Amino acid sequence: MTVDNPLDAPEVVEADSETVKCDGSGGALGHPRVWLNMEGRGQIDCPYCDRRFVLKPGAAGKAGH
């Protein structure tokens, strides 16, 4: 799910590539690690914790994990 308003996300993280991982950053209180791909949209929200990952301006969009 992607939403354009950054105020809708509980946390916004700038990313260096379109592929990011998220585990909730809560240690034992986090969630299973998932790999997310922005697929050219420039941002993606984690389906577990709603953390929003936004591609940094000027970052090379294509990269693997």
Secondary structure, DSSP 8 states (H G I E B T S, - for coil): ---S-GGGSS-EEEESSSEEEE-TT-GGGS---EEEE-TTSSEEE-TTT--EEEE-TT--S----
